[in-house]
Amino acid sequence: MRHEYRPPSPRRSRLTRRGRLALFLGMLLAIGAGVLIPMLPGEEAPEKPRQLLIPEGWRAPQVYAAIDRELKLPAGSAKAAVATAALDLPAEAKGNPEGYLFPATYPVTSNSTPATVLRYMVQTAREKLATKAVADGGEAHGMTPYQTATLASIIEAEADTRADMGKVARVVHNRLAKSMPLQMDSTINYALNRSTVDTKLSETRIDSPFNTYERQGLPPTPIDSPGLEAMAAAVAPTPGDWLFFVTVKAGDTRFSATYEEHKKHVAEFNRNRAAAGRAEAGAPGDAS
């Protein structure tokens, strides 16, 4: 009988303690992030970020105050940080972040500083203004991204509703095209550091680069933090020949192509204001 050659059976290797540990760790790495590894005793859970909300239309001082409150810092801390935060602002801004503190919800933790939060806001604004749609739209109207942000900030302040933003933008573009002063109360409010719908004749004569009653063109800087809808309206305004508008009452803004038509709407606005004043005073004959 012929004997066939059979190779010897392999010996079962025995893993050392170090080898077993290495194999176990390798298996965990292969499985990936789906495995939850319990925390070691005494190890702290990751900090849950807090949410800092910056609404559309806020001015820089309001943003600074919100940062200080959320980070529990003395008032003025965020404003002071602007000078050393190395913000990525366009040269036209001359170091002023107004209009580039993008409205959004930002995560903050105990490691956040005014500088890191401000840089995040400016970076977000630059990204939004760097989109092809905004860049192409601004260029079509002969505007730089900074001018687009400035126009969008006026739209944000002036439009009574989001639906009106495109029409407000059209009024601004039409006035710029005709070399007419913009005559926007929002820029007067910015110059006087207030918010109101009551602008006196004497206030339209103040000596300020933000006085768009006396000076032609856009103001030198944005006047608030515009949102995406305002930026979209700035580069893609609603078609129309309007040169004037007035909000007669909440939710009812009238747009006009002629001054005669505009005066009628202003008269209605004044009547509504007068009626509201009588109602507040409890005058006889009111509808309350």
C-alpha positions in Angstrom: 0.0 0.0 0.0 1.4 3.3 -1.0 1.6 6.0 1.6 0.5 9.5 0.5 2.3 12.5 1.8 0.2 14.6 4.1 1.5 18.0 5.4 1.6 18.3 9.1 -1.5 19.9 10.7 -0.8 23.6 11.5 -0.4 24.3 15.2 -3.1 26.6 16.7 -1.5 29.8 17.6 -2.2 31.2 21.0 -2.6 35.0 21.3 -0.8 36.7 24.1 -2.7 39.1 26.2 -1.3 42.0 24.2 -2.3 40.3 21.0 -5.9 39.8 22.2 -6.1 43.4 23.1 -4.8 44.5 19.7 -7.3 42.3 17.9 -10.1 43.7 20.0 -9.2 47.3 19.2 -8.8 46.4 15.5 -12.4 45.0 15.5 -13.7 48.2 17.1 -11.9 50.3 14.5 -13.3 48.1 11.7 -16.9 48.5 13.0 -16.5 52.3 13.0 -18.5 55.0 14.5 -21.5 52.8 15.1 -20.1 51.5 18.4 -20.7 53.5 21.5 -17.8 53.4 23.9 -18.8 54.1 27.4 -17.1 57.0 29.1 -14.4 56.3 31.6 -15.2 57.1 35.3 -14.7 60.8 35.9 -14.8 61.7 32.3 -17.1 64.7 31.5 -19.8 64.6 28.8 -19.2 66.9 25.8 -20.5 70.4 26.4 -23.9 71.1 24.6 -23.6 74.3 22.6 -26.0 77.2 23.4 -27.8 78.9 20.6 -27.2 82.6 19.8 -29.9 84.0 17.5 -29.2 87.0 15.4 -32.4 88.2 13.6 -32.5 89.9 10.2 -32.3 93.7 10.4 -30.3 94.0 13.6 -27.6 96.7 13.6 -24.1 96.0 14.8 -24.6 97.4 18.3 -27.5 95.0 18.8 -25.4 92.1 17.7 -22.5 93.1 20.0 -24.9 93.3 23.0 -26.3 89.9 22.2 -22.8 88.4 22.1 -21.9 90.0 25.4 -25.1 88.6 27.0 -24.7 85.1 25.7 -21.0 84.9 26.6 -21.7 86.6 30.0 -19.1 89.3 29.4 -19.2 93.0 30.3 -21.0 95.3 27.9 -18.7 96.5 25.2 -16.6 93.4 25.0 -17.7 92.3 21.6 -17.4 95.8 20.1 -13.9 96.1 21.5 -12.9 92.8 20.0 -13.6 94.0 16.4 -10.3 95.9 16.3 -8.2 92.7 16.9 -10.5 89.9 15.6 -8.9 89.9 12.1 -12.3 89.9 10.4 -12.4 88.9 6.7 -14.1 92.1 5.6 -13.9 93.7 2.1 -11.6 96.7 1.8 -14.6 98.9 1.2 -15.8 98.2 4.8 -12.7 99.8 6.3 -12.8 97.5 9.3 -16.5 98.1 10.0 -18.5 94.8 10.1 -21.9 96.5 9.8 -23.9 94.4 7.3 -21.5 91.4 7.6 -22.7 90.1 10.9 -25.0 87.6 9.1 -28.3 86.9 10.7 -28.5 83.2 11.7 -28.4 80.9 14.8 -24.8 80.4 16.0 -23.6 77.7 18.4 -21.5 79.0 21.3 -19.8 77.2 24.2 -17.6 78.1 27.1 -14.7 78.2 24.7 -16.3 80.8 22.5 -14.9 84.3 22.5 -16.3 87.5 20.9 -13.6 87.3 18.3 -14.4 83.7 17.3 -18.2 84.5 17.1 -17.6 87.6 15.1 -15.3 85.8 12.7 -17.9 83.1 12.2 -20.6 85.7 11.4 -18.5 87.5 8.9 -17.3 84.3 7.2 -21.0 83.3 6.8 -21.9 86.7 5.3 -18.9 86.5 2.9 -20.0 83.0 1.8 -23.6 84.2 1.2 -22.4 87.1 -0.9 -20.0 85.0 -2.8 -22.7 82.9 -4.5 -22.8 83.1 -8.3 -26.4 84.3 -8.2 -25.5 87.3 -5.9 -22.3 88.1 -7.7 -23.8 87.9 -11.2 -26.9 89.9 -10.1 -24.8 92.6 -8.4 -22.5 92.9 -11.4 -25.5 93.2 -13.8 -26.6 96.3 -11.8 -23.0 97.6 -11.6 -22.7 96.9 -7.9 -19.8 95.4 -5.9 -20.6 92.8 -3.3 -20.3 95.5 -0.6 -22.7 97.7 -2.4 -25.1 94.8 -2.7 -24.9 94.3 1.0 -25.6 98.0 1.5 -28.6 97.9 -0.8 -29.9 94.7 0.9 -29.7 96.4 4.3 -31.9 99.2 3.1 -34.4 96.7 1.7 -34.4 94.8 5.0 -35.1 98.0 7.0 -37.7 99.5 4.6 -39.9 96.5 3.5 -42.9 96.0 5.6 -43.3 92.4 4.4 -41.0 89.9 2.6 -43.4 90.1 -0.4 -42.6 93.8 -0.7 -38.8 93.4 -0.8 -38.6 93.0 -4.5 -40.6 96.2 -5.1 -38.6 98.2 -2.6 -35.5 97.0 -4.4 -36.9 98.2 -7.7 -37.7 101.7 -6.3 -34.0 101.9 -5.1 -32.7 100.8 -8.5 -35.0 103.1 -10.4 -34.0 106.1 -8.3 -30.3 105.3 -8.7 -30.7 105.0 -12.4 -32.4 108.5 -12.5 -29.7 110.0 -10.2 -32.5 110.7 -7.7 -31.7 110.8 -4.0 -33.0 107.6 -2.3 -34.8 109.6 0.4 -35.0 106.6 2.8 -36.1 107.2 6.4 -34.2 104.1 7.4 -30.9 105.8 6.7 -31.9 108.8 8.7 -32.8 106.5 11.6 -29.4 104.9 11.3 -27.7 108.3 11.4 -29.7 109.2 14.5 -29.4 105.7 16.1 -33.1 105.1 16.4 -36.0 103.3 14.8 -39.2 105.2 14.0 -41.6 105.9 11.1 -41.8 109.6 12.1 -39.2 111.6 10.3 -39.3 115.4 10.6 -38.5 117.8 7.8 -35.6 119.2 9.9 -34.2 115.7 10.2 -34.0 115.3 6.5 -31.5 118.2 6.5 -29.0 116.7 9.0 -25.3 116.7 8.0 -24.6 113.0 7.7 -23.3 110.7 5.0 -26.3 108.6 5.8 -28.7 111.4 4.9 -30.1 110.0 1.6 -32.4 113.0 1.3 -29.5 115.3 0.8 -27.0 113.0 -0.8 -27.3 110.9 -3.9 -26.4 107.2 -4.2 -26.1 104.5 -1.6 -25.0 105.3 2.0 -21.3 104.6 2.7 -22.0 101.4 4.7 -24.8 98.9 5.3 -27.3 100.0 7.9 -28.1 96.6 9.4 -27.6 92.9 8.9 -29.7 91.8 5.8 -31.0 88.3 5.3 -31.1 86.1 2.3 -34.4 87.4 1.0 -33.2 91.0 1.1 -30.0 90.0 -0.7 -32.0 88.1 -3.4 -34.3 91.2 -3.9 -31.3 93.5 -4.2 -29.9 91.6 -7.2 -33.3 90.5 -8.7 -35.8 93.3 -8.1 -39.4 93.0 -9.1 -40.0 94.6 -12.6 -41.8 97.9 -12.4 -41.5 101.7 -12.8 -42.1 102.7 -9.2 -40.2 105.6 -7.7 -42.1 106.0 -4.4 -43.7 103.9 -1.7 -45.3 104.4 1.7 -46.7 101.9 4.1 -50.3 103.2 4.6 -50.9 100.6 7.4 -49.4 97.4 8.5 -49.3 95.0 5.6 -50.4 97.6 3.1 -47.5 99.3 1.3 -48.4 101.4 -1.8 -45.9 101.8 -4.6 -46.3 104.7 -7.1 -44.6 105.7 -10.3 -45.6 109.4 -10.0 -45.3 111.9 -7.1 -49.0 112.9 -7.5 -50.1 109.3 -6.8 -47.6 109.0 -4.0 -49.1 112.2 -2.3 -52.5 110.6 -2.2 -51.1 107.5 -0.5 -49.2 109.7 2.0 -52.4 111.6 2.8 -54.1 108.3 3.5 -51.2 107.3 5.8 -51.6 110.6 7.7 -55.3 110.1 8.1 -54.7 106.6 9.5 -52.1 108.0 11.9 -54.5 110.7 13.0 -57.3 108.3 13.6 -55.0 106.0 15.5 -54.0 108.9 17.7 -57.6 109.8 18.5 -58.3 106.1 19.3 -55.4 105.9 21.7 -56.6 109.1 23.4 -60.1 107.8 23.7 -61.5 110.6 21.5 -65.3 110.7 21.0 -66.5 108.9 17.9 -63.7 106.3 17.8 -64.6 102.7 16.9 -63.4 101.2 20.2 
